[in-house]
Amino acid sequence: MKNADAPAVKREAEEDWGKGAVAMSAAPESGRNRIMIYGPRNDGTYIVEFKTADGEALAINVPVGETRVLKHFQERMPYGLFVPDVR
């Protein structure tokens, strides 16, 4: 069952990605699960995107005061984190 609120979060984040967001990634690979950290945007916020190999995605906007841990991980995984499908 999908979270009814997730699509609204994703749409809001997608609209803002082109507005000052710095994507620390290479071209996305298709067919793989991935977690990406985008930012900082002009307002200091970050966006964390979770994307499945099937193309479903959830993006979460992280406010300025909560970004310290994201900065730490973004420095260590500038091309995102690919997550294997374990079955």
Residue pairs with C-beta under 8 A, 6 or more apart in sequence:
3 58
6 58
9 58
9 59
9 60
9 61
10 57
10 58
10 59
12 59
12 61
13 47
13 49
13 59
13 60
13 61
14 59
16 41
16 47
16 61
17 23
17 38
17 47
19 41
19 42
20 41
20 42
20 43
21 38
21 39
21 41
21 47
22 38
22 39
22 40
22 41
23 36
23 38
24 36
24 37
24 38
24 74
24 78
24 79
25 36
25 38
25 78
25 79
25 80
26 79
28 34
28 51
28 80
29 82
31 53
32 53
32 82
32 83
33 51
33 52
33 53
33 82
33 83
33 84
33 85
34 49
34 50
34 51
34 80
34 81
34 82
34 83
35 48
35 49
35 50
35 51
35 80
35 81
35 83
36 48
36 49
36 51
36 80
36 81
37 46
37 47
37 48
37 70
37 73
37 74
37 77
37 80
38 46
38 47
38 48
38 49
39 45
39 46
39 47
39 62
39 67
39 70
39 74
40 46
40 67
41 47
43 64
44 64
44 67
45 61
45 62
45 63
45 64
45 67
46 61
46 62
46 67
46 70
46 74
47 59
47 60
47 61
47 62
48 59
48 60
48 62
48 70
49 57
49 58
49 59
49 60
50 57
50 58
50 59
50 60
51 57
53 85
62 70
